[in-house]
Amino acid sequence: MIIYDLKCKCEHKFEGWFKDIQTFESQKAQKLIVCPVCQNTDVEIVLSSVAVMGKDGKDPARADDKGNSSVNTFQVVQEYLEKNFEDLGNRFAEVALKMHHGEEDRRNIKGTTTDREEEMLREEGVPFLKISLPKFDS
């Protein structure tokens, strides 16, 4: 599995996991890679902070010229999720399925799933995004 840092035409950056570069290119050509922010399918691979760090020794946690850092970005995303999404814990798949079928009102939710639950959600056509964020000290 290869993790690529991606950027859409609107400059939103996100991550994609692919078997190899050919898989990425194939999915890109079929417009299967979608920006999670704006739904744009015009995406490209950008250099990752890990690749930059390995090449010239830069620390990805240090701010760039615009004041951005990978640690800061993760913290902003985590704060946004905490403020704007209801945490359902291990009930995520159950509630997401009910929302998909109109049995519950649609709302922003987050939680955890098992591999089996994820497979079931995909088979049912329930859209979801899996995000793994690092834990930060308080």
N, CA, C and O atoms as a DFTB+ gen file, in Angstrom:
552 C
 N C O
     1  1       0.845      -1.181       0.000
     2  2       0.000       0.000       0.000
     3  2       0.890       1.244       0.000
     4  3       1.838       1.334       0.779
     5  1       0.582       2.193      -0.869
     6  2       1.329       3.444      -0.955
     7  2       0.396       4.580      -0.577
     8  3      -0.738       4.639      -1.052
     9  1       0.863       5.479       0.271
    10  2       0.082       6.639       0.672
    11  2       0.610       7.850      -0.081
    12  3       1.785       8.199       0.035
    13  1      -0.265       8.493      -0.856
    14  2       0.109       9.687      -1.587
    15  2      -0.587      10.903      -0.962
    16  3      -1.750      10.828      -0.568
    17  1       0.132      12.009      -0.879
    18  2      -0.483      13.284      -0.547
    19  2      -1.059      13.818      -1.848
    20  3      -0.364      13.886      -2.862
    21  1      -2.329      14.197      -1.817
    22  2      -3.025      14.646      -3.018
    23  2      -3.525      16.071      -2.829
    24  3      -3.688      16.548      -1.706
    25  1      -3.764      16.736      -3.951
    26  2      -4.292      18.095      -3.923
    27  2      -5.282      18.219      -5.069
    28  3      -5.003      17.797      -6.191
    29  1      -6.438      18.798      -4.779
    30  2      -7.425      19.002      -5.834
    31  2      -7.186      20.341      -6.522
    32  3      -6.334      21.124      -6.103
    33  1      -7.939      20.590      -7.567
    34  2      -7.812      21.824      -8.340
    35  2      -8.080      23.059      -7.480
    36  3      -7.590      24.146      -7.787
    37  1      -8.858      22.898      -6.403
    38  2      -9.176      24.015      -5.503
    39  2      -8.141      24.167      -4.387
    40  3      -8.335      24.944      -3.453
    41  1      -7.030      23.411      -4.494
    42  2      -5.902      23.491      -3.540
    43  2      -6.157      22.807      -2.200
    44  3      -5.385      23.016      -1.263
    45  1      -7.218      21.990      -2.071
    46  2      -7.430      21.230      -0.844
    47  2      -6.468      20.044      -0.858
    48  3      -6.332      19.357      -1.871
    49  1      -5.813      19.813       0.258
    50  2      -4.871      18.692       0.344
    51  2      -5.492      17.571       1.161
    52  3      -6.157      17.813       2.168
    53  1      -5.269      16.344       0.714
    54  2      -5.763      15.162       1.415
    55  2      -4.892      13.969       1.055
    56  3      -3.979      14.082       0.237
    57  1      -5.169      12.846       1.656
    58  2      -4.347      11.658       1.519
    59  2      -5.105      10.585       0.753
    60  3      -6.326      10.477       0.873
    61  1      -4.391       9.796      -0.029
    62  2      -4.993       8.670      -0.721
    63  2      -4.107       7.446      -0.600
    64  3      -2.882       7.550      -0.660
    65  1      -4.720       6.292      -0.430
    66  2      -3.990       5.027      -0.284
    67  2      -4.249       4.198      -1.530
    68  3      -5.397       3.984      -1.918
    69  1      -3.169       3.732      -2.155
    70  2      -3.290       2.995      -3.403
    71  2      -2.344       1.801      -3.407
    72  3      -1.324       1.796      -2.718
    73  1      -2.699       0.798      -4.189
    74  2      -1.847      -0.382      -4.332
    75  2      -0.516       0.013      -4.961
    76  3       0.544      -0.442      -4.530
    77  1      -0.579       0.870      -5.993
    78  2       0.619       1.319      -6.697
    79  2       0.260       2.542      -7.540
    80  3      -0.892       2.977      -7.547
    81  1       1.233       3.089      -8.243
    82  2       1.008       4.290      -9.044
    83  2       0.029       4.020     -10.187
    84  3      -0.741       4.904     -10.563
    85  1       0.052       2.819     -10.735
    86  2      -0.876       2.478     -11.805
    87  2      -2.322       2.502     -11.304
    88  3      -3.226       2.929     -12.023
    89  1      -2.537       2.039     -10.067
    90  2      -3.881       2.074      -9.480
    91  2      -4.340       3.511      -9.316
    92  3      -5.485       3.846      -9.623
    93  1      -3.432       4.370      -8.824
    94  2      -3.776       5.793      -8.699
    95  2      -4.173       6.366     -10.052
    96  3      -5.224       6.996     -10.177
    97  1      -3.338       6.151     -11.067
    98  2      -3.590       6.712     -12.400
    99  2      -4.917       6.201     -12.975
   100  3      -5.670       6.962     -13.583
   101  1      -5.193       4.923     -12.781
   102  2      -6.435       4.333     -13.271
   103  2      -7.650       4.955     -12.583
   104  3      -8.627       5.317     -13.238
   105  1      -7.578       5.075     -11.256
   106  2      -8.699       5.667     -10.515
   107  2      -8.869       7.145     -10.861
   108  3      -9.993       7.640     -10.941
   109  1      -7.757       7.847     -11.067
   110  2      -7.823       9.259     -11.454
   111  2      -8.514       9.399     -12.816
   112  3      -9.379      10.257     -12.991
   113  1      -8.127       8.557     -13.771
   114  2      -8.708       8.609     -15.109
   115  2     -10.215       8.329     -15.083
   116  3     -10.967       8.869     -15.895
   117  1     -10.644       7.486     -14.151
   118  2     -12.068       7.153     -14.028
   119  2     -12.821       8.129     -13.121
   120  3     -14.014       7.967     -12.865
   121  1     -12.088       9.158     -12.636
   122  2     -12.653      10.167     -11.732
   123  2     -13.226       9.540     -10.465
   124  3     -14.278       9.951      -9.975
   125  1     -12.515       8.533      -9.941
   126  2     -12.932       7.861      -8.713
   127  2     -12.305       8.492      -7.468
   128  3     -12.736       8.218      -6.347
   129  1     -11.303       9.322      -7.662
   130  2     -10.658       9.997      -6.539
   131  2     -11.345      11.346      -6.383
   132  3     -11.352      12.163      -7.304
   133  1     -11.924      11.570      -5.202
   134  2     -12.746      12.749      -4.975
   135  2     -12.242      13.502      -3.753
   136  3     -12.001      12.901      -2.706
   137  1     -12.081      14.823      -3.883
   138  2     -11.679      15.659      -2.758
   139  2     -12.759      15.579      -1.680
   140  3     -13.932      15.805      -1.976
   141  1     -12.390      15.264      -0.436
   142  2     -13.392      15.168       0.628
   143  2     -13.965      16.523       1.042
   144  3     -14.970      16.573       1.753
   145  1     -13.348      17.610       0.612
   146  2     -13.824      18.943       0.988
   147  2     -14.811      19.484      -0.041
   148  3     -15.911      19.907       0.316
   149  1     -14.419      19.471      -1.337
   150  2     -15.245      20.118      -2.364
   151  2     -15.787      19.150      -3.421
   152  3     -16.494      19.570      -4.336
   153  1     -15.464      17.868      -3.303
   154  2     -15.932      16.823      -4.229
   155  2     -15.322      16.936      -5.622
   156  3     -15.826      16.311      -6.555
   157  1     -14.255      17.713      -5.792
   158  2     -13.576      17.875      -7.075
   159  2     -12.828      16.590      -7.413
   160  3     -12.218      15.983      -6.533
   161  1     -12.868      16.172      -8.664
   162  2     -12.162      14.951      -9.084
   163  2     -10.881      15.248      -9.856
   164  3     -10.207      14.322     -10.308
   165  1     -10.536      16.521     -10.014
   166  2      -9.302      16.915     -10.687
   167  2      -8.205      16.989      -9.618
   168  3      -8.022      18.026      -8.979
   169  1      -7.472      15.875      -9.429
   170  2      -6.484      15.788      -8.358
   171  2      -5.098      15.456      -8.902
   172  3      -4.955      14.916      -9.999
   173  1      -4.087      15.790      -8.112
   174  2      -2.710      15.463      -8.482
   175  2      -1.940      15.068      -7.228
   176  3      -2.324      15.415      -6.111
   177  1      -0.869      14.353      -7.427
   178  2       0.009      13.973      -6.324
   179  2       0.924      15.151      -6.019
   180  3       1.458      15.787      -6.928
   181  1       1.102      15.437      -4.732
   182  2       2.031      16.481      -4.301
   183  2       3.084      15.843      -3.401
   184  3       2.862      14.771      -2.836
   185  1       4.210      16.497      -3.274
   186  2       5.251      15.971      -2.398
   187  2       4.750      15.909      -0.972
   188  3       4.120      16.847      -0.484
   189  1       5.029      14.810      -0.309
   190  2       4.607      14.681       1.084
   191  2       5.673      15.241       2.003
   192  3       6.848      15.311       1.641
   193  1       5.259      15.638       3.191
   194  2       6.211      16.182       4.161
   195  2       7.238      15.138       4.552
   196  3       8.381      15.479       4.854
   197  1       6.847      13.867       4.553
   198  2       7.798      12.809       4.894
   199  2       8.882      12.731       3.826
   200  3      10.061      12.588       4.149
   201  1       8.489      12.826       2.546
   202  2       9.476      12.782       1.470
   203  2      10.398      13.994       1.543
   204  3      11.605      13.877       1.330
   205  1       9.831      15.146       1.842
   206  2      10.649      16.349       1.971
   207  2      11.596      16.200       3.141
   208  3      12.774      16.541       3.035
   209  1      11.095      15.694       4.260
   210  2      11.926      15.535       5.438
   211  2      13.080      14.570       5.149
   212  3      14.219      14.821       5.541
   213  1      12.777      13.476       4.467
   214  2      13.819      12.504       4.184
   215  2      14.852      13.027       3.202
   216  3      16.016      12.631       3.255
   217  1      14.440      13.905       2.315
   218  2      15.339      14.397       1.291
   219  2      16.241      15.526       1.766
   220  3      17.442      15.501       1.493
   221  1      15.696      16.517       2.471
   222  2      16.527      17.656       2.868
   223  2      16.595      17.885       4.378
   224  3      17.152      18.884       4.832
   225  1      16.029      16.962       5.153
   226  2      16.146      17.056       6.605
   227  2      15.198      18.036       7.266
   228  3      15.317      18.291       8.465
   229  1      14.250      18.598       6.506
   230  2      13.290      19.521       7.110
   231  2      12.335      18.766       8.020
   232  3      11.960      17.626       7.746
   233  1      11.950      19.418       9.100
   234  2      11.003      18.847      10.056
   235  2       9.594      19.227       9.628
   236  3       9.287      20.419       9.577
   237  1       8.708      18.257       9.313
   238  2       7.366      18.593       8.873
   239  2       6.537      19.276       9.964
   240  3       5.514      19.885       9.650
   241  1       6.935      19.197      11.209
   242  2       6.209      19.864      12.285
   243  2       6.514      21.358      12.322
   244  3       5.782      22.121      12.953
   245  1       7.602      21.791      11.644
   246  2       7.930      23.219      11.584
   247  2       7.005      23.914      10.610
   248  3       6.607      23.347       9.592
   249  1       6.672      25.136      10.931
   250  2       5.769      25.911      10.079
   251  2       6.449      26.273       8.773
   252  3       7.653      26.527       8.727
   253  1       5.650      26.291       7.703
   254  2       6.161      26.752       6.417
   255  2       6.030      28.279       6.339
   256  3       5.733      28.933       7.338
   257  1       6.250      28.832       5.156
   258  2       6.185      30.288       4.988
   259  2       4.809      30.857       5.306
   260  3       4.689      32.036       5.640
   261  1       3.779      30.041       5.206
   262  2       2.411      30.505       5.461
   263  2       1.970      30.211       6.895
   264  3       0.821      30.471       7.253
   265  1       2.872      29.672       7.719
   266  2       2.526      29.368       9.107
   267  2       1.856      28.016       9.290
   268  3       1.346      27.717      10.370
   269  1       1.853      27.191       8.236
   270  2       1.226      25.875       8.313
   271  2       2.236      24.816       8.736
   272  3       3.410      24.896       8.374
   273  1       1.790      23.836       9.492
   274  2       2.612      22.679       9.817
   275  2       1.706      21.463       9.825
   276  3       0.496      21.591      10.010
   277  1       2.277      20.286       9.625
   278  2       1.451      19.079       9.615
   279  2       0.796      18.862      10.974
   280  3      -0.359      18.444      11.042
   281  1       1.515      19.140      12.048
   282  2       0.940      18.973      13.389
   283  2      -0.221      19.939      13.568
   284  3      -1.281      19.551      14.059
   285  1      -0.029      21.201      13.172
   286  2      -1.088      22.199      13.288
   287  2      -2.303      21.791      12.457
   288  3      -3.440      21.927      12.909
   289  1      -2.068      21.298      11.257
   290  2      -3.169      20.885      10.390
   291  2      -3.963      19.759      11.031
   292  3      -5.193      19.801      11.042
   293  1      -3.283      18.756      11.564
   294  2      -3.980      17.661      12.241
   295  2      -4.802      18.182      13.419
   296  3      -5.932      17.742      13.629
   297  1      -4.247      19.102      14.176
   298  2      -4.964      19.650      15.325
   299  2      -6.209      20.414      14.886
   300  3      -7.255      20.306      15.526
   301  1      -6.111      21.181      13.810
   302  2      -7.264      21.930      13.304
   303  2      -8.361      20.964      12.859
   304  3      -9.534      21.168      13.171
   305  1      -7.979      19.914      12.132
   306  2      -8.957      18.929      11.673
   307  2      -9.614      18.249      12.873
   308  3     -10.835      18.090      12.908
   309  1      -8.819      17.854      13.841
   310  2      -9.345      17.179      15.025
   311  2     -10.311      18.093      15.785
   312  3     -11.374      17.643      16.211
   313  1      -9.958      19.355      15.958
   314  2     -10.842      20.305      16.647
   315  2     -12.144      20.492      15.880
   316  3     -13.218      20.562      16.478
   317  1     -12.046      20.574      14.553
   318  2     -13.250      20.722      13.735
   319  2     -14.178      19.522      13.909
   320  3     -15.386      19.682      14.083
   321  1     -13.609      18.331      13.861
   322  2     -14.421      17.117      14.020
   323  2     -15.072      17.074      15.395
   324  3     -16.243      16.713      15.515
   325  1     -14.327      17.437      16.430
   326  2     -14.865      17.424      17.794
   327  2     -16.016      18.413      17.955
   328  3     -16.988      18.119      18.650
   329  1     -15.918      19.570      17.326
   330  2     -16.940      20.613      17.465
   331  2     -18.157      20.391      16.576
   332  3     -19.257      20.821      16.922
   333  1     -17.977      19.725      15.435
   334  2     -19.040      19.670      14.434
   335  2     -19.613      18.281      14.151
   336  3     -20.516      18.149      13.324
   337  1     -19.110      17.253      14.816
   338  2     -19.585      15.895      14.571
   339  2     -19.971      15.225      15.882
   340  3     -19.267      15.346      16.885
   341  1     -21.090      14.520      15.863
   342  2     -21.544      13.763      17.027
   343  2     -20.750      12.453      17.095
   344  3     -20.698      11.704      16.119
   345  1     -20.140      12.184      18.240
   346  2     -19.342      10.963      18.404
   347  2     -20.253       9.823      18.841
   348  3     -20.804       9.841      19.942
   349  1     -20.405       8.836      17.973
   350  2     -21.265       7.692      18.243
   351  2     -20.494       6.476      18.729
   352  3     -21.089       5.439      19.021
   353  1     -19.173       6.597      18.819
   354  2     -18.381       5.447      19.257
   355  2     -18.596       4.268      18.328
   356  3     -18.561       4.415      17.106
   357  1     -18.820       3.091      18.913
   358  2     -18.973       1.885      18.093
   359  2     -20.372       1.740      17.482
   360  3     -20.653       0.722      16.850
   361  1     -21.256       2.730      17.653
   362  2     -22.597       2.716      17.049
   363  2     -22.611       3.415      15.682
   364  3     -23.673       3.580      15.082
   365  1     -21.436       3.824      15.194
   366  2     -21.361       4.587      13.944
   367  2     -22.062       3.868      12.789
   368  3     -22.921       4.461      12.137
   369  1     -21.722       2.629      12.527
   370  2     -22.271       1.906      11.371
   371  2     -23.787       1.779      11.475
   372  3     -24.497       1.971      10.488
   373  1     -24.280       1.459      12.655
   374  2     -25.720       1.307      12.879
   375  2     -26.472       2.610      12.553
   376  3     -27.468       2.591      11.829
   377  1     -25.994       3.724      13.085
   378  2     -26.659       5.010      12.874
   379  2     -26.482       5.491      11.431
   380  3     -27.419       6.036      10.847
   381  1     -25.304       5.298      10.855
   382  2     -25.079       5.705       9.465
   383  2     -26.039       4.976       8.526
   384  3     -26.565       5.572       7.585
   385  1     -26.262       3.711       8.777
   386  2     -27.186       2.921       7.954
   387  2     -28.621       3.431       8.120
   388  3     -29.358       3.540       7.140
   389  1     -29.014       3.740       9.349
   390  2     -30.362       4.281       9.584
   391  2     -30.531       5.632       8.891
   392  3     -31.585       5.901       8.314
   393  1     -29.527       6.466       8.940
   394  2     -29.588       7.759       8.263
   395  2     -29.711       7.553       6.758
   396  3     -30.489       8.239       6.095
   397  1     -28.946       6.613       6.222
   398  2     -28.965       6.319       4.785
   399  2     -30.350       5.876       4.330
   400  3     -30.778       6.211       3.225
   401  1     -31.052       5.128       5.175
   402  2     -32.386       4.617       4.835
   403  2     -33.505       5.572       5.256
   404  3     -34.683       5.248       5.107
   405  1     -33.142       6.752       5.784
   406  2     -34.146       7.743       6.166
   407  2     -34.832       7.479       7.490
   408  3     -35.838       8.113       7.806
   409  1     -34.299       6.548       8.270
   410  2     -34.892       6.227       9.570
   411  2     -34.443       7.189      10.665
   412  3     -35.045       7.231      11.738
   413  1     -33.393       7.958      10.402
   414  2     -32.901       8.985      11.327
   415  2     -32.549      10.213      10.509
   416  3     -32.216      10.109       9.329
   417  1     -32.624      11.385      11.146
   418  2     -32.248      12.632      10.476
   419  2     -30.772      12.609      10.140
   420  3     -29.950      12.101      10.904
   421  1     -30.447      13.168       8.980
   422  2     -29.040      13.273       8.571
   423  2     -28.339      14.326       9.421
   424  3     -28.897      15.386       9.709
   425  1     -27.107      14.016       9.817
   426  2     -26.289      14.931      10.605
   427  2     -24.843      14.475      10.499
   428  3     -24.567      13.376      10.017
   429  1     -23.929      15.308      10.945
   430  2     -22.514      14.941      10.954
   431  2     -22.266      13.982      12.113
   432  3     -22.557      14.288      13.270
   433  1     -21.730      12.829      11.780
   434  2     -21.432      11.841      12.816
   435  2     -20.019      11.320      12.640
   436  3     -19.449      11.377      11.551
   437  1     -19.464      10.813      13.726
   438  2     -18.162      10.150      13.685
   439  2     -18.205       8.988      14.658
   440  3     -19.071       8.924      15.531
   441  1     -17.276       8.082      14.503
   442  2     -17.223       6.931      15.383
   443  2     -16.259       5.894      14.850
   444  3     -15.403       6.188      14.016
   445  1     -16.409       4.689      15.338
   446  2     -15.522       3.598      14.947
   447  2     -16.319       2.475      14.301
   448  3     -17.512       2.310      14.557
   449  1     -15.639       1.708      13.462
   450  2     -16.261       0.570      12.796
   451  2     -15.286      -0.592      12.756
   452  3     -14.073      -0.418      12.865
   453  1     -15.835      -1.755      12.600
   454  2     -15.012      -2.932      12.342
   455  2     -14.855      -3.048      10.830
   456  3     -15.573      -2.390      10.078
   457  1     -13.927      -3.875      10.387
   458  2     -13.751      -4.097       8.949
   459  2     -15.046      -4.631       8.334
   460  3     -15.415      -4.260       7.220
   461  1     -15.724      -5.499       9.071
   462  2     -16.977      -6.094       8.573
   463  2     -18.065      -5.013       8.425
   464  3     -18.810      -5.005       7.445
   465  1     -18.143      -4.107       9.405
   466  2     -19.124      -3.024       9.317
   467  2     -18.822      -2.106       8.139
   468  3     -19.740      -1.670       7.445
   469  1     -17.540      -1.806       7.906
   470  2     -17.163      -0.969       6.767
   471  2     -17.574      -1.627       5.456
   472  3     -18.086      -0.961       4.556
   473  1     -17.350      -2.918       5.350
   474  2     -17.723      -3.649       4.140
   475  2     -19.235      -3.586       3.932
   476  3     -19.697      -3.392       2.807
   477  1     -20.007      -3.747       5.006
   478  2     -21.465      -3.685       4.921
   479  2     -21.921      -2.291       4.482
   480  3     -22.818      -2.170       3.648
   481  1     -21.313      -1.242       5.036
   482  2     -21.674       0.129       4.657
   483  2     -21.393       0.364       3.171
   484  3     -22.201       0.979       2.475
   485  1     -20.255      -0.123       2.689
   486  2     -19.922       0.018       1.263
   487  2     -20.941      -0.711       0.384
   488  3     -21.397      -0.180      -0.628
   489  1     -21.288      -1.934       0.787
   490  2     -22.259      -2.723       0.013
   491  2     -23.624      -2.038      -0.032
   492  3     -24.328      -2.121      -1.038
   493  1     -23.994      -1.369       1.044
   494  2     -25.278      -0.657       1.116
   495  2     -25.233       0.699       0.414
   496  3     -26.267       1.345       0.246
   497  1     -24.038       1.135       0.003
   498  2     -23.897       2.416      -0.668
   499  2     -23.885       3.612       0.279
   500  3     -24.195       4.733      -0.125
   501  1     -23.531       3.373       1.525
   502  2     -23.485       4.452       2.514
   503  2     -22.153       5.192       2.361
   504  3     -21.091       4.591       2.524
   505  1     -22.203       6.486       2.051
   506  2     -20.948       7.231       1.919
   507  2     -20.341       7.517       3.291
   508  3     -21.037       7.947       4.212
   509  1     -19.049       7.276       3.414
   510  2     -18.332       7.612       4.646
   511  2     -16.876       7.820       4.309
   512  3     -16.385       7.364       3.277
   513  1     -16.196       8.516       5.196
   514  2     -14.782       8.806       5.017
   515  2     -14.058       8.339       6.266
   516  3     -14.437       8.692       7.382
   517  1     -13.027       7.554       6.076
   518  2     -12.249       7.035       7.199
   519  2     -11.025       7.922       7.390
   520  3     -10.211       8.078       6.480
   521  1     -10.903       8.499       8.581
   522  2      -9.796       9.391       8.893
   523  2      -9.114       8.891      10.161
   524  3      -9.765       8.668      11.182
   525  1      -7.814       8.721      10.085
   526  2      -7.034       8.365      11.274
   527  2      -6.214       9.580      11.665
   528  3      -5.407      10.074      10.877
   529  1      -6.419      10.059      12.876
   530  2      -5.695      11.232      13.353
   531  2      -4.813      10.835      14.533
   532  3      -5.190       9.974      15.328
   533  1      -3.659      11.450      14.648
   534  2      -2.803      11.155      15.800
   535  2      -3.404      11.719      17.070
   536  3      -4.176      12.678      17.028
   537  1      -3.052      11.128      18.197
   538  2      -3.480      11.637      19.512
   539  2      -2.491      12.702      19.942
   540  3      -1.281      12.523      19.802
   541  1      -2.995      13.806      20.462
   542  2      -2.152      14.889      20.938
   543  2      -2.257      15.003      22.442
   544  3      -3.314      14.766      23.027
   545  1      -1.132      15.374      23.069
   546  2      -1.149      15.659      24.498
   547  2      -1.933      16.936      24.718
   548  3      -1.941      17.823      23.864
   549  1      -2.587      17.029      25.855
   550  2      -3.384      18.235      26.144
   551  2      -2.524      19.440      26.334
   552  3      -3.037      20.531      26.584
